[in-house]
Amino acid sequence: MIKVTEEAKVKIIQILDEHKATALRFGLQGGGCSGMQYFFAVNRETEEDDIIIPLDETYSVVIDYMSLGYLEDAELGYTKDLMSEHFTVNNPQAKKSCGCGSSFSID
């Protein structure tokens, strides 16, 4: 299963509250410089095969079933420093990743 750090949880809830939504979709799509890239979207609807990771009694992270196989045991984090702030993904399935960390490959 995916782990969500406390820092990421706080930021996700803040984003969802601002957008008047209850779920953040986290998944994969083809592309990026390393083959697959992570994506995030404010989600207002779920699909039948979605995996729902509750953050609290109201908010959750939603992952489609196909992405889950490539994200098993990944950790979704959030980093903020003087230069930037962004979500991070520590994915043990990734064998190679790009310099910015937004895409990866498994071979």
C-alpha positions in Angstrom: 0.0 0.0 0.0 1.0 3.6 -0.4 2.2 5.6 2.6 1.4 9.3 2.9 3.7 11.4 5.1 2.2 13.8 7.6 3.6 16.7 5.6 1.9 15.5 2.5 -1.4 14.8 4.3 -1.5 18.4 5.6 -0.8 19.8 2.1 -3.3 17.5 0.4 -6.1 18.5 2.8 -5.3 22.2 2.3 -5.5 21.8 -1.5 -8.7 19.8 -1.4 -10.3 22.2 1.0 -9.4 25.1 -1.3 -10.9 23.3 -4.3 -14.0 22.1 -2.3 -13.1 18.5 -3.1 -12.6 15.4 -1.0 -10.0 13.3 -2.9 -6.7 13.8 -4.6 -6.1 11.4 -7.5 -2.5 10.1 -7.6 -1.4 7.9 -10.4 0.8 7.3 -13.5 0.6 8.1 -17.1 2.9 7.4 -20.0 5.4 10.0 -20.9 8.1 12.0 -19.2 11.8 11.6 -19.9 12.1 8.2 -18.2 8.9 6.4 -19.4 6.2 6.9 -16.9 5.3 10.0 -15.0 3.4 10.7 -11.8 0.3 12.9 -11.9 -1.9 14.5 -9.4 -5.4 15.8 -9.9 -8.2 17.1 -7.7 -10.8 14.3 -7.9 -14.5 14.7 -7.6 -15.5 11.2 -8.7 -14.1 7.8 -8.2 -14.1 4.7 -10.4 -15.2 1.3 -9.4 -11.7 -0.2 -9.2 -10.1 2.8 -7.5 -8.1 2.2 -4.3 -9.0 4.8 -1.7 -6.5 5.8 1.0 -8.2 7.7 3.8 -6.4 10.7 5.2 -9.0 11.5 7.8 -12.8 11.1 8.0 -13.4 13.5 5.0 -10.3 13.5 2.7 -8.6 10.7 0.8 -6.0 9.9 -1.9 -7.4 7.9 -4.8 -5.3 5.6 -7.0 -6.4 3.7 -10.0 -5.9 -0.1 -9.9 -3.4 -0.1 -12.9 -1.1 2.5 -11.3 -1.1 0.7 -7.9 1.1 -2.1 -9.3 3.9 0.4 -10.1 3.4 2.3 -6.8 3.4 -0.6 -4.3 5.2 0.5 -1.1 5.8 4.0 -2.4 5.8 7.0 -0.1 4.1 10.2 -1.0 5.8 13.1 0.7 5.9 16.9 0.6 8.9 19.1 0.8 9.1 22.9 1.3 12.3 24.9 1.5 13.6 28.3 0.5 13.7 27.5 -3.2 10.6 25.5 -3.8 7.8 23.3 -2.5 6.5 20.1 -4.1 5.3 16.6 -3.6 7.9 13.9 -3.6 7.5 10.2 -4.4 9.9 7.6 -3.0 9.1 4.6 -5.2 11.0 1.4 -4.6 9.6 0.1 -7.9 11.5 2.7 -9.9 14.9 1.6 -11.3 15.7 4.9 -13.1 14.3 8.3 -12.7 14.7 11.7 -14.2 16.6 14.6 -12.5 13.4 16.4 -11.4 11.8 13.2 -10.0 8.6 13.4 -11.9 9.1 10.4 -14.2 10.7 7.0 -13.9 11.1 3.6 -15.5 11.0 0.1 -14.0 13.4 -1.7 -16.4 
